[in-house]
């Protein structure tokens, strides 16, 4: 059983650019890049349908920032709860 290979957004873009050249097909470019032609065809189709972000993720910078801030907020809340419990624990021991 082989592992699934992951391709960076840049390598996908480069492959699509090569396959988009005039008089060049996906079947010609795919073996050179050591990928299957149907995968390259799918990447090319996805690139044609997406106008804003091609293979760079689906979120805008604002959404990425929001996600990062939510993650940080969750971490800070866990820390706060931990310190609150620790203060309660140690406060009871000193009485």
Protein Blocks (a to p, Z undefined) as FASTA:
>chain_A
ZZdddddfklmmmmmmmmmpghiafklmmmmnopafklmmmmmmmmmmpmkbghiajbdf
klmmmmmmmmmmmmmmmmmmmmmmmmmmmmmmmZZ
